[in-house]
Amino acid sequence: MVGAIAAAAASCRPEFGERESLVDRTMVIAVRIEPAEAKPGEPVTASVLVASPNGPVVAPPTAFALCASPKPLTENGSIAAACQGDGVVQLAEGPGEIRAILPADACTTFGPETASAELRPRDPDVTGGFFQPIRARVAANDGALLTAFGFARITCNLGGAAAEVVARFRAEYRPNVSPRLLPVEARVAGELASLDAVPPGSRVVLRASWTAADAESYVAYDPSTSQLAVRRESMRVSWFTTAGGFASDRTGRSEEETETFSDNEWTAPSEARTTHLWVVLRDARGGTATTSLVARTR
């Protein structure tokens, strides 16, 4: 579900205004599914990362639901409009986290398998994957009801391929594992710096890092050649802040880039204050890692 996104340059000043990276209200900035890939009938844990201008929202009351409506071909977007309403199977509520069992028919509803010859199988994403959407509705402190979706990658049979290709796919494919975020580094004027004492208005280069193993290699079916191809996960980083501004809302590495880090420039607020920041790392197959930071300008 996540395409390759090249690293954005961190040399320009941030454009202040309506930015995805600015947390000026309570918002869900990630819905994490763990494990990152599972078979129908297996358990997963869904959790939300909720940010507010005052910092992280701990254990927010959240109602989770399984989307039960595949997206019609006439609709755009990643999920069916019905999943915003009644086209779901309600799960229990939890304090920002819940354990759920993936539906046994997930590969029929959202994957390449069909229950009838009259039905068209679903198309995979760019990595050859299929996903079960999970809806999260968070009751914010200000009374707002926030809706966000996570996407549980489901291991399905390979459709539309020759028997020998299917056999090789089963033997070689490895389910996705979520990446891990290493401690975020901060530099001011090229020197390592502490976020606990940031000069007001300074430009701080933040580096999100992961290990080489986190950008996993995997086999995917290529319909153009009717063969399997070995690919490498791209990595995408989303950045969020309660004050100041980022040069880019998102940075990352394409599957051709082997670097295990992504930089972004954060311009600190000009006044003395405490600022909350969040980093969300996603691999191309839907695995997610998150971290939160606190910066103090003084």
N, C-alpha and C positions, 0 to 999 in steps of 0.2 A: 503494500500500500504506500510505501514511501519511496519516491523516485530518487534518482541520483541528483544531488545538489552540490555544486562546486563551492569551494570555500570562497566567501566574500571578502573582498579587501577591507582592511580596517584602517584605511588611510584618510577617509573623509570624515568630516564632522557629522554628528547625528542630526537628523532632521526632526526637530521637535514638533509636536502636534499629535494627531491621532495615529498612534503607533501600536502595533500588536504587542510590542515588548513592554509598553508602559502599563503598569498595574495601578490604575487609578480608580478601581472598584474591585469588589470581590469577584473572582473569576476562577474557573477550573482550567488549569494550564496543562494537565496531563491526566489520562486514565491509563494506568499501568496494568497489564495482564501478565500474570506469572503462573506457570512457565509461559514463555513467549510463543510456544507452539505446542499443541496437544491434539490427540485424536478425539473424534466424537465419543462421548460417553466418559471422558476423563475429566478430572476436576481442574479448575483454574481458580486463582485468586485475583479479583479485580479491586483496585484501590485508586482513589482520586488524590491528586495534588491540587490543593486549593490555596490561592494566594489572595491577599488583600493589601490595601495600602498600609495596614498596621503590621503586616508580616504573614507568616504561614497560618492557615486556619487548621487547628488540630482537631482530628476526629469529627469532621462535620457530619451532621445527620444526612445520610444518603440513601435514596431508594434506587436499587438496581433492577434492571429488567433485561431479558434476552430479546433482541429483535427477532420477530418470527415472520417478517414479511420481506421477501426478496425484492430488490429494486426493479421496477418495471423498466423495460428498454426505453420508454418514453420519458423517463425522469433523468435529470442530471444529479450530480452529487454522489457521495460514497454510500449513502444509506437511503432506504425507501422513505418517502414522506410519511407513510403509515407508522413507521417506528417512532415518529415524534408524538403519535397519538396512541391508538388502541392496538396497533399491530405488534404487540409485544407479549411476552410471558413474564409476569411479575415475579421477582425474587424477593427475598426478605430485605428489610432495611438494615443498615449497619452504620457504625461510626466511621464512615469513609472507606470501609473495606468489607468485602464479602467473598465467601467461597461458593462457587457454583459448578455444576456439572454441565459440560457442553452437550447440547442435544444430540441424540443418536442419529438424527437425520440431518445434521448440519451440512454434510457434504452433498446432500440432495437439495437442500434449500439454498445454500450459498456456494456450492462447489460444482464440480464437473459431472457429478453423478445425477442421473435423472430417474424418476419413478415411472415415467411414461415416455414412449418413443415420440410422442407428440410435443414434448417439452424440450426447449433448447437449453443445453447445459450452460452454466455461468462461465463468463470469461475470467481468466486469472488476471492478477495484477502484473506489473512489469517483471516481478521476480518469479512468476509462475505460481503464486500463492492464492489461497482463498481464506476468507475471514468471516467469523461469526461476530456481528456487532453486539456490543453490550452497552446499554444505555445507563447513564448515571444521572440522577436528579438530586441536586444538593440544595438544601434549605439554608440560604445565607442569613447572616445575622440581621441584615436590613430588611428581611422579609421576601427578598427576591428568590425565585426558584430557578436555579441554573441547570441547564441540560447540556451534557457532553456525552461523547461516545468513545468507547475503547473498542479495539478490534483484535479478537483472539484468533490467531492464525491456526487453521485447522489442517491436519495432515489428511489428505484425501488421496484416493487412487488417481493415477495419471490417466487422463482421458484422451482419446484421439490419437494414440500412439501404437506402433507395432508391438507385438508381444515381447520381442527381445529387448526393445527399448524400455517397456514397462518393467521387465525383470531387472534390468540394470538399474533403473531408477530406484526400485525398492531396495536394491542391495547397497547403493551408494548414497542415497539421500540421508542427510542427518537433520533432525528438527532444529529449528532456530533456538539459540540460547541468548538471553538478554545480555547486552553489553554492560560493562561496569565503568563508571566514571571515576577517574583518579582525582586526587585533590586538585582543585582549580588553582592555578598560579596567577599572581598579579604582578605586573611590572609598570613602573613609572619611569619615564626617560630611559628605558632599557634596563633598569635595575629592579631586582626582586623587591617587592614592597608588601607591607602588611595592610590588609584592608581595615585594620583597626585604627589607622591614623592616615587617612587619605587627604592630601592638600585640596582644599575647596577649588572646584573648577578644573582640576587636573584631568589629563587624559590617561586612563588606566587601561593597559592591554591585558585582558583576561584570556587565559588559555585553558580550554577544556581538553582533557587527554584521556586516552583509553589504551589498552594493550593491542598489539598486532593480532592476537588471537580473537579479539572482540569483533573485528571486521572479518567475519567468517567466510570461507569459501563454501560453495554449495552447487549442486547440480540442478539445472532447470531445463525444461523441455523447450526447444526452439521450433515453433510450428513452421517456420520458413525453410528449415532443413530437415524436419522430422527426426531430429537427433537431439541428444542431450548436450548441453554446454556447461562448462564449469565457469561460474561467475563468483564475484567477490562482492560482499555487501558494501554499499555506500553508507555513509554516516551523516546524519543531520543533527545540528545543534540549534535549539531554540533558546533565546535569552529573554529574561524578564527583569524589570527593575521598578521600584516604587518612586524613584527620583533620578534626575540626570537623564541620560539617554545613551542608547547603543548606536554604533555606526550602522549595524545591520540587525534586523530582527532575527535572522537565521543565517548560520554559516554551515560549513560541513566539508566533507570530502566525497568525491565521486568514487565509483568502484575501481577506476584506473589509478587513483592516487593512493599511495601506500603510507603517507604520513599518518601518524597516530595522534594528531592534535588538530585543534581548530581555534584560531584566535578571533577575538572581537574587541573593539575599542569602546570603552565606557567612559563617557564624560561625567565626572562627578558633579553633584550639585554645588552651586557657588556658596551656599550657606552651611553652617555647622549643623549637622543632623545625623540621624541614623537612617540608613537606606537598606532595604531588603532586596536581595537579588536571587534569582533562580536560574538553574541551567537544566535543560531537558535534552538528553541524548537519545536518538532513535536510530536503529539500524534499518537497512532497506527491507527487512522481512518483518518489521513491526516490534522488535524488542525495544524496551525503554529503560533508561536509567535517569534518575533525577538527583539533584542536590540543591540545597539552599545556602545562601551566604549572607553575612551581615557586614556592611561597610559603614565606617564612621568618618565623616569629614570634620576636621578640627584644625 
